[in-house]
Amino acid sequence: MKNEGIKQPKSEHLKDLGSFDVEPEYAYLWDRCVYELLYDPEKYVKELSDLLNQHGVDKVSNILDTSAGSGFPALDMCESGYKNMVCVDGSDDQISLFNEKAETKGLDIRSQKCSWEDLPQHFDAEQFKALICKGSIWYAGGGWNKEAVPDRESSLKALRETLSIFYSLLSHGGVLYLDKFKDDEIDHKDAVGTFEVQGKKKELIFYTHREKDLNIRRAKMLIKDLETGVEEGLPNVTYDLKAEELEDALVEVGFTVIRPELSEEKFFSTWLAVKG
């Protein structure tokens, strides 16, 4: 079955994201969508926890979320009892929101800024029993908030280098959980919510477009001014990574690859990579 993205609801059924005095940051809007449109966090964390537990990862294991974003699922895992999670991200706005949410929830955990290539400078080899890399591995070759035309060779090289770093941080038998947009994902441009800024109505749109001739994938959150019709959004342009290429890279690095099916993950294909 093809992944057809989020079906566009009728305008009167779009999610009301609220009213604001200033334009809300994309991190905040994305966080609202994750929790209110895309996932049932409690069910997702339960299913992910069960999967990790099957491979010896429990609530006292050392776990690193390599792209923690605004906190899903790391903060939810902490709330469910995980004691030794460490979180990093590369975006200041995501880190700020993560830490604001953690403080509001009364959690001690905080996210810190760190690129994937700099992870070995901050953490010891074999320090973690599990790593989580959700919604981001295809950015190993760059493209986050950038307009570019990445090539296959350099993108796959960067992917292998990133996976090698992840491998080095895991203890023997440790696991890497990661996901990727589906190979059969089709283009979509779907309005998902509305909000107001000083009385001006705006619409939030999810947009994905794959340019097969260039082997690139474009993904944006667009904000549409309903008065002017103008749409604005930050570019995210990456190599159109295929599942087979990801699996080949994982095996080349040294992982044993498992393809678990998570019923609560409706948008991405999922992998569990085990360090031998």
Secondary structure, 3 states (H helix, E strand, C coil): CCCCCCCCCCHHHCEEEEEECCCCCHHHHHHHHHHHHHCCHHHHHHHHHHHHHCCCCCCCCCEEECCCCCCCCHHHHHHCCCCCEEEEECCHHHHHHHHHHHHHHCCCCCEEECCHHHHHHHCCCCCEEEEEECCCHHHCCCCCCCCCCCCHHHHHHHHHHHHHHHHHHEEEEEEEEEEEECCCCCCEEEEEEEEEECCEEEEEEEEEEEECCCCEEEEEEEEEECCCCCEECCCCEEECCCHHHHHHHHHHHCEEEECCCCCCCCCEEEEEEEEC
